Amino acid sequence: MATKVKSAKPNKSSVPVSAEEKIARTLGLLLIKGVEQRTDQVTLLRSIGFEVSDVAAMLGMTENHVNVAAFKGRKKAAKKSA
């Protein structure tokens, strides 16, 4: 019988995470590996299609904090392009 591996942080919804989701999260974390600022990390992850709840789980943040960081990131990007 195979043993069930528990993640370091329990899934709030108690729904098992699929293999595809684990791979996607791992690739997302690799993408932001060298990025120091949380705002930039959130902006990158959101720009490639991760949902707010996924980003929050990946970075150990609340969904509200992710929304605030995403807003600041969009504001920062708009300022750069102007």
Sequence and secondary structure as in RCSB ss.txt:
>XXXX:A:sequence
MATKVKSAKPNKSSVPVSAEEKIARTLGLLLIKGVEQRTDQVTLLRSIGFEVSDVAAMLGMTENHVNVAAFKGRK
KAAKKSA
>XXXX:A:secstr
       SS  TT     HHHHHHHHHHHHHTTT   HHHHHHHHHHTT  HHHHHHHHT  HHHHHHHHHHHHH
HHHHHH 
